[in-house]
Amino acid sequence: MGKKNIWLIIFVLLSSLISCKKESIEVDDIDNGMLRVFEDFWYTVFTNYVFWDIDKTDWQEIRRSYHPKFRQLDITKVQDKKRAVSLFREMTKTLVDGHFSIRFKDLTLKDSLIFPLKDRKLSTQNFNYDYNAVAKNFLDPGYVFGFDNTGQNNFDPITAIVGTIDKKIIYFRCNRFDLYNSYSSTQANGVKHVIDAYVALIANKGEEVKAIIFDLRNNPGGRVTDFDFLLGHLTDSQVTWGFTKYNIFDEPLKYTPWLESKLKPKRSNPLNLSILSITNSGSQSLAESFVIILKSIPRTTVLGEKTFGATGPVADGNVLYGGSVNIRDFMTVEMSSASFKDWNGNIYEGKGIEPDIQISYDQSGTSMDNQIEEAIKFLKSKF
């Protein structure tokens, strides 16, 4: 065989090897727009997701399975964009992150929200039930109700209510946690009056008041500034109630050390009240953190139904890895910025917090609000 033929064979073999290699590298040679969205999305989740140490989803297999499907889609075609939404929903359906969601910027997809954990919960919980109206029927005359609709962007107005039940039990409820900002606002709003009444009831409880109820049902969470602001009034000592750890950028499965989360006291003496929180599957995010903080304080009980299971905090994706991240002007992905465990080492992400006393809400109409009724009965048994 001549030298020319030998070099020809070598060239063909090398070309074949290079060609095989090209099929397995990360960057695909076809750019139809949608494939690039998929690749960016997959890599963003791969590097930013903080739960790979507990999540059983095989993200590498997800890429192998879905890459060929997105390769066939054209981002300029409406039907292909809708098909992409279905694929994104399929590939993320088992993720444990309770904050994980995808919103699409394309107007043709504006109603195509993907929220895996909520999709799994919808069949078991009514997230839109108004508990405020019913709760007022249990309160003594003189309760304080207020709202703040200033500076809330796209959110509903903040509502809050506080009062007593039979002069012996303080009852507090808000629709979400952003109370510190409302209270600190230079604009007048009703939330300020509720907070003043809440602090006064605890500070001047006298001998009659024996307990306090925090109604956290259907509370989606909010801002961490409300922790010390509200719950610091319940303790005279610093409380370590949990730990957070963060993902190290571009290094999946590598995390920071666990960092303590502490509640700062606002009292100089013990409170000595029985504390009870009422929860359901609509108790989410910081509302679940409230439950965990309360459980770290003595004489606390949780009654109702299991919480949502979104305990990892969320921050701006530009500040911490995770949070809210834009993918090629096509979609926005929200993820938890940190993993969380309570002071006992329990991780509730994707699972929720089990109540100490399981009481399902009675929607048959035979009870005014059986969960509040059972809460009152339980607390009075402690007097």
For each residue, the residues with C-beta under 8 A, 3 or more apart:
1: 5 6
2: 5 6
3: 6 7
4: 7 8
5: 1 2 8 9
6: 1 2 3 9 10
7: 3 4 10 11
8: 4 5 11 12
9: 5 6 12 13
10: 6 7 13 14
11: 7 8 14 15
12: 8 9 15 16
13: 9 10 16 17
14: 10 11 17 18
15: 11 12 18 19
16: 12 13 19 20
17: 13 14 20 21
18: 14 15 21 22
19: 15 16 22 23
20: 16 17 23 24
21: 17 18 24 25
22: 18 19 25 29
23: 19 20
24: 20 21
25: 21 22
26: 39
27: 39
28: 31 35 39 67 71
29: 22
30: 35 71
31: 28 35 36
32: 35 36 71 73 74 75
33: 36 37 74 75 76
34: 37 38 70 73 74 75 80 81 84
35: 28 30 31 32 38 39 67 70 71 73
36: 31 32 33 39 40 328
37: 33 34 40 41 70 75 84 327 328 330 331
38: 34 35 41 42 66 67 70 84
39: 26 27 28 35 36 42 43 67
40: 36 37 43 44 327 328
41: 37 38 44 45 88 327 331 333
42: 38 39 45 46 59 62 63 66
43: 39 40 46 47
44: 40 41 47 48 325 327 333
45: 41 42 48 49 59 333 335
46: 42 43 49 59 252
47: 43 44 247 249 250 251 252 321
48: 44 45 247 249 317 321 322 325 335
49: 45 46 52 55 59 95 97 247 252 322 335
50: 97 245 246 247 255 312 321 322 335 336 337 338 339
51: 54 55 95 96 97 312 336 339 349 350
52: 49 55 59 252 253
53: 253 255 339
54: 51 96 339 347 349
55: 49 51 52 94 95 96 97 350
56: 94
57: 62 94 95
58: 61 62
59: 42 45 46 49 52 62 63
60: 63 64
61: 58 64 65
62: 42 57 58 59 65 66 91
63: 42 59 60 66 67
64: 60 61 67
65: 61 62 68 69 91
66: 38 42 62 63 69 70 87 90 91
67: 28 35 38 39 63 64 70 71
68: 65 71 72
69: 65 66 72 73 87
70: 34 35 37 38 66 67 73 84 87
71: 28 30 32 35 67 68
72: 68 69
73: 32 34 35 69 70 77 80 81 83 84
74: 32 33 34 77 80
75: 32 33 34 37 80 81 84 330
76: 33 80
77: 73 74 80 81
78: 81 82 108
79: 82 83
80: 34 73 74 75 76 77 83 84
81: 34 73 75 77 78 84 85 106 108 109
82: 78 79 85 86 108 109 112
83: 73 79 80 86 87
84: 34 37 38 70 73 75 80 81 87 88
85: 81 82 88 89 104 109 112 114
86: 82 83 89 90
87: 66 69 70 83 84 90 91
88: 41 84 85 91 92 102 114 331
89: 85 86 92 93 114 116
90: 66 86 87 93
91: 62 65 66 87 88
92: 88 89 95 100 102 114 116
93: 89 90 116 119 120
94: 55 56 57 116
95: 49 51 55 57 92 100 116 117 350
96: 51 54 55 117 309 349 350 351
97: 49 50 51 55 100 116 117 310 312 335 336 349 350
98: 117 284 285 308 309 310 311 312 336 349 350
99: 285 310 312 314 334 335 336
100: 92 95 97 115 116 117 333 334 335 336
101: 113 114 115 116 118 333 334
102: 88 92 113 114 115 331 332 333 334
103: 113 114 331 332 334
104: 85 109 110 112 330 331 332
105: 109 329 330 331 332
106: 81 109 110 330
107: 110
108: 78 81 82
109: 81 82 85 104 105 106 112
110: 104 106 107
111:
112: 82 85 104 109
113: 101 102 103
114: 85 88 89 92 101 102 103 119
115: 100 101 102 118 119
116: 89 92 93 94 95 97 100 101 119 120
117: 95 96 97 98 100 120 121 308 309 310 350
118: 101 115 121 122 127 308
119: 93 114 115 116 122
120: 93 116 117
121: 117 118 124 125 281 308
122: 118 119 125 127
123:
124: 121 281
125: 121 122 280 281 282 305
126: 129 282 363
127: 118 122 218 281 282
128: 218
129: 126 217 218 282 361
130: 133 134
131: 134 135 173 215 217 218 369
132: 135 136 145 159 161 173 175
133: 130 136
134: 130 131 137 138 368 369 372
135: 131 132 138 139 161 171 173 215 369 372
136: 132 133 139 143 145 161
137: 134 368 369
138: 134 135 165 171 368 369 372 376
139: 135 136 143 161 163 164 165 171
140: 143 163 164 165 166 167
141:
142: 163 164
143: 136 139 140 161 162 163 164 171
144: 161 162 163 193 194 197
145: 132 136 159 160 161 190 194
146: 159 160 161 189 190 191 192 193 194
147: 157 158 159 160 189 190 191
148: 152 157 158 182 185 189 190 191
149: 152 157 158 189
150: 182 185 187 189
151: 181 185 187
152: 148 149 155 156 157 158 178
153:
154:
155: 152 158 176
156: 152 175
157: 147 148 149 152
158: 147 148 149 152 155 174 175 176 178 179 182 191
159: 132 145 146 147 174 175
160: 145 146 147 172 173 174 175 179 190 191 194 195
161: 132 135 136 139 143 144 145 146 171 172 173 174 194
162: 143 144 170 171 172 173 194 197 198 201
163: 139 140 142 143 144 170 171 197
164: 139 140 142 143 167 168 169 170 171 201 209
165: 138 139 140 168 169 170 171 213 376
166: 140 169 376
167: 140 164 208 209
168: 164 165 208 209 210 211 380 383
169: 164 165 166 209 210 211 212 213 376 379 380
170: 162 163 164 165 198 201 202 205 209 211 212 213 273
171: 135 138 139 143 161 162 163 164 165 212 213 215
172: 160 161 162 198 212 213 214 215
173: 131 132 135 160 161 162 214 215 216
174: 158 159 160 161 177 179 194 219
175: 132 156 158 159 160 218 219
176: 155 158 219 220 221 222 287
177: 174 219 221 222 223 226 230 286 287 290
178: 152 158 181 182 222 223 226
179: 158 160 174 182 183 191 195 226 229 230
180: 183 184 223 225 226 229
181: 151 178 184 185 223 225
182: 148 150 158 178 179 185 189 191 192
183: 179 180 191 192 195 229
184: 180 181
185: 148 150 151 181 182 189 192
186:
187: 150 151
188: 192
189: 146 147 148 149 150 182 185 192
190: 145 146 147 148 160 193 194
191: 146 147 148 158 160 179 182 183 194 195
192: 146 182 183 185 188 189 195 196
193: 144 146 190 196 197
194: 144 145 146 160 161 162 174 190 191 197 198
195: 160 179 183 191 192 198 199
196: 192 193 199 200
197: 144 162 163 193 194 200 201
198: 162 170 172 194 195 201 202 230 233
199: 195 196 202 203 233
200: 196 197 203 204
201: 162 164 170 197 198 204 205 209
202: 170 198 199 205 212 233 234 271 273
203: 199 200 233
204: 200 201
205: 170 201 202 208 209 273
206: 209
207:
208: 167 168 205
209: 164 167 168 169 170 201 205 206 212 273
210: 168 169 273 274 379 382 383
211: 168 169 170 273 274 275 276 379 382 383
212: 169 170 171 172 202 209 234 273 274 275 276
213: 165 169 170 171 172 276 277 278 372 375 379
214: 172 173 275 276 277 278 290 294
215: 131 135 171 172 173 277 278 372
216: 173 219 277 278 279 283 287 290 291
217: 129 131 278 279 280 282 283 304 361 371
218: 127 128 129 131 175 280 282 283
219: 174 175 176 177 216 282 283 284 287
220: 176 282 284 285 287
221: 176 177 284 285 286 287 288 289 310
222: 176 177 178 226 285 286
223: 177 178 180 181 226 286
224: 227 286 289 313
225: 180 181 228 229
226: 177 178 179 180 222 223 229 230 286
227: 224 230 231 232 263 286 289 290 293
228: 225 231 232 263 264 266
229: 179 180 183 225 226 232
230: 177 179 198 226 227 233
231: 227 228 234 235 263 290 293 294 297
232: 227 228 229 235 263 264 265 266 267
233: 198 199 202 203 230 266 267 271
234: 202 212 231 267 271 273 275 294 297
235: 231 232 238 239 263 265 266 267 270 271 297
236: 265 267 268 269 270 271
237: 265
238: 235 262 263 264 265
239: 235 262 263 265 293 296 297
240: 260 261 262 296 343
241: 261 262 263 292 293 296 342 343
242: 260 261 289 292 293 296 340 341 342 343
243: 258 259 260 261 340 341 343
244: 258 259 261 312 313 338 339 340
245: 50 255 256 257 258 259 338 339
246: 50 255 256 320 321 322 337 338 339
247: 47 48 49 50 251 252 254 255 321 322
248: 251 254 255 256
249: 47 48 321
250: 47
251: 47 247 248 254
252: 46 47 49 52 247
253: 52 53
254: 247 248 251
255: 50 53 245 246 247 248 339
256: 245 246 248 259
257: 245
258: 243 244 245 341
259: 243 244 245 256
260: 240 242 243
261: 240 241 242 243 244 340
262: 238 239 240 241
263: 227 228 231 232 235 238 239 241 293 296
264: 228 232 238
265: 232 235 236 237 238 239
266: 228 232 233 235
267: 232 233 234 235 236 270 271
268: 236
269: 236
270: 235 236 267
271: 202 233 234 235 236 267
272: 299
273: 170 202 205 209 210 211 212 234 299
274: 210 211 212 299 300 301 379 382
275: 211 212 214 234 294 297 299 300 301
276: 211 212 213 214 300 301 302 303 375 378 379
277: 213 214 215 216 290 291 294 300 301 302 303 304
278: 213 214 215 216 217 303 304 371 372 375
279: 216 217 283 287 291 302 303 304 305 306 307 353 355
280: 125 217 218 283 304 305 306 307 361
281: 121 124 125 127 305 306 307 308 352
282: 125 126 127 129 217 218 219 220 308
283: 216 217 218 219 279 280 287 288 291 307 308
284: 98 219 220 221 287 288 307 308 310
285: 98 99 220 221 222 288 289 308 310 311 314
286: 177 221 222 223 224 226 227 289 290 313
287: 176 177 216 219 220 221 279 283 284 290 291 307
288: 221 283 284 285 291 292 307 308 309 310 311 348 352 353
289: 221 224 227 242 285 286 292 293 311 313 340
290: 177 214 216 227 231 277 286 287 293 294
291: 216 277 279 283 287 288 294 295 302 307 353
292: 241 242 288 289 295 296 311 342 348 353
293: 227 231 239 241 242 263 289 290 296 297
294: 214 231 234 275 277 290 291 297 300 302
295: 291 292 300 302 342
296: 239 240 241 242 263 292 293 300 342 343
297: 231 234 235 239 275 293 294 300
298:
299: 272 273 274 275
300: 274 275 276 277 294 295 296 297
301: 274 275 276 277 356 357 378
302: 276 277 279 291 294 295 353 354 355 356 357
303: 276 277 278 279 355 356 357 359 371 374 375 378
304: 217 277 278 279 280 355 357 358 359 361 371
305: 125 279 280 281 355 358 359 360 361
306: 279 280 281 309 351 352 353 354 355
307: 279 280 281 283 284 287 288 291 348 352 353
308: 98 117 118 121 281 282 283 284 285 288 352
309: 96 98 117 288 306 348 349 350 351 352 353
310: 97 98 99 117 221 284 285 288 336 349
311: 98 285 288 289 292 340 347 348 349
312: 50 51 97 98 99 244 336 337 338 339 340 349
313: 224 244 286 289 336 337 338 340
314: 99 285 322 323 324 334 335 336 337
315: 319 320 322 323 337 338
316: 319 320 323 324
317: 48 320 321 322 323 324 325 337
318: 323
319: 315 316 323
320: 246 315 316 317 323 337 338
321: 47 48 50 246 247 249 317 337
322: 48 49 50 246 247 314 315 317 325 335 336 337 338
323: 314 315 316 317 318 319 320 334 335 337
324: 314 316 317 332 333 334
325: 44 48 317 322 332 333 334 335
326: 329 331 332
327: 37 40 41 44 330 331 332 333
328: 36 37 40 331
329: 105 326
330: 37 75 104 105 106 327
331: 37 41 88 102 103 104 105 326 327 328
332: 102 103 104 105 324 325 326 327
333: 41 44 45 100 101 102 324 325 327
334: 99 100 101 102 103 314 323 324 325
335: 45 48 49 50 97 99 100 314 322 323 325
336: 50 51 97 98 99 100 310 312 313 314 322 339 349
337: 50 246 312 313 314 315 317 320 321 322 323
338: 50 244 245 246 312 313 315 320 322
339: 50 51 53 54 244 245 246 255 312 336 347 349
340: 242 243 244 261 289 311 312 313 347 348 349
341: 242 243 258 345 346 347
342: 241 242 292 295 296 345 346 348
343: 240 241 242 243 296
344:
345: 341 342
346: 341 342
347: 54 311 339 340 341 351
348: 288 292 307 309 311 340 342 351 352 353
349: 51 54 96 97 98 309 310 311 312 336 339 340
350: 51 55 95 96 97 98 117 309
351: 96 306 309 347 348
352: 281 288 306 307 308 309 348
353: 279 288 291 292 302 306 307 309 348
354: 302 306 358
355: 279 302 303 304 305 306 358 359
356: 301 302 303
357: 301 302 303 304 374 378
358: 304 305 354 355
359: 303 304 305 355 370 371 374
360: 305
361: 129 217 280 304 305 369 370 371
362: 366 367 370
363: 126
364: 367
365:
366: 362
367: 362 364 370 373
368: 134 137 138 372 373
369: 131 134 135 137 138 361 372 373
370: 359 361 362 367 373 374
371: 217 278 303 304 359 361 374 375
372: 134 135 138 213 215 278 368 369 375 376
373: 367 368 369 370 376 377
374: 303 357 359 370 371 377 378
375: 213 276 278 303 371 372 378 379
376: 138 165 166 169 372 373 379 380
377: 373 374 380 381
378: 276 301 303 357 374 375 381 382
379: 169 210 211 213 274 276 375 376 382 383
380: 168 169 376 377 383
381: 377 378
382: 210 211 274 378 379
383: 168 210 211 379 380
